[in-house]
């Protein structure tokens, strides 16, 4: 798990992408990034998996909230520091989250292969969630989005996939 990224930015930076490739080249099979307070895209890196940002999970963000309540405060200092254009989507984006289910599967080698241990394959999927709150008290928790099912990472119905290519070897950068 890596603490990285710019808060409230919903796209992975080039530095995060580069560091994920480096971690993968060093042998990390699963890379989980956090810190941004909003979910970012994810990718299949060779036979590995990277979730560049998993968003909030047990709380809602305070970025555009009044200090003494859970009401929105568009003129709060933290909210006013966001670049123009981000303020519109941050209040909704900080309430998005995902529960990931990741499995590592070992492929069996053929008898002719020099590597008898086989190779790894990452199987990943996620369940879209929303952070919900009780309006009478500041308690935030995830709930699955009604009507949504598990989504295969980089499958046909995955809108958050970034350059997923399971058969391409990872390059050192």
Beta strands, then each sheet from edge to edge (+ up, - down):
strand 1: 2-3
strand 2: 30-34
strand 3: 42-45
strand 4: 48-51
strand 5: 96-107
strand 6: 119-134
strand 7: 137-144
strand 8: 151-152
sheet 1: 1+ 2+ 4+ 3-
sheet 2: 5+ 6- 7+
sheet 3: 5+ 6- 8+
end
